[in-house]
Amino acid sequence: MKRRRRDAVLALVMLGPSAVILVAFVLYPLARAVWLGRQRCDARAQNCRTNGFRQYVDVVQSREFQHSLWVTVKFALLTVPVGVALGLGLAVLADRHLRGVGFFRTVFSSTVATSVAVASLMWLFLLQPSRGVLANIGWLNQLAPVIKRPGLLNDAGTALSGVALSSVWANLGFTFIVVTAGLQSIPRELHESAYVDGAGPWRRFTNVTVPMLSPTLVFVGVVLTSRAFQAYGEIDLLTKGGPVPQDSTSTLTYLIYGSTSIARSDAGLQSTVAVLLFVVLLVLSVVQLRGLERRVHYGN
């Protein structure tokens, strides 16, 4: 009995630091945001008046929230499938025993060391209509005149795609590294057996590589989706939620933090949208994991 108590006390002592960090940086901020989301406050989070949980319902029913949610969903649909496909394709190309392939692996993974701010500014310089490199390529202008006039980031119909292009490039290094690690964990004997059985490259990819890589692809998909729903830096630097008045790149995070957002001066509304974003991500992650779990192969 004394030994069990001693072990229990030791376990609590070892868990203590993690529990303190969890409470201080996760549970308390979440509870504070839920409580503050019931109120309308001034820019300094003072002089608040309570609206109750009815405020969450009002925000969900508002045109601004619904518009931002739809923009966020479109942004995720533009970035996640393309990001996973490109990361998988580059990882498969680099997973070959060829001379000099290490150089290409370094190039493909280099974006993981690039911050969102740096990546966004790079694409801003590339897409800037007057002096941008991509905006002043003759054949590219003929193929897509919008790149030059009014500019990919200045047109309401293409601004979100321009931001998505920057986001996909910035996240490509992360996807490439994770998928490459997953590929290297697949036993080579499986590919050799499929080759001996007469399976071609495409059949070996679809029947061996993809099933064995499915847990990694699910993980990458969930992480990229979470990043897409929380994207802010690239949107603020490239478009500032515009072009106005369509606000075609005003996502949920920009509705919370954006300098031109209607909620920028109300800490209560910002907390409301933040809590709703947390709920949306929680539900979406559960749906992704539960929906794709049956298709995932956890083999040896």
Buried (B, 14 or more C-beta within 10 A) or exposed (E): EEEEEEEEEEEEEEEEEEEEEEEEEEEEEEEEBBEBBBBBBEEEBEEBEEBEEEBBEEBBEBEBBEBBBEBBBBBBEBBBEBBBEBBBEBBBEBBEEEEEEEEBBEEBBEBBEBEBEBBBBBBBEBBBBEEBEBBBEEEBBEEEEBBBEBBBBBBBEBBBBBBBBBBBBBBBBBBBBBBBEBBEEBEEEBBEEBBEEEBEEEEBBEEBBBBBBBBBBBBBBBBBBBBBBBBBBBBBBBBBBBBEEBBBBBBBBBBBBBEEBEBBEBBBBBBBBBBBBBEBBEEBBEEBBEEBEEEBEEEE
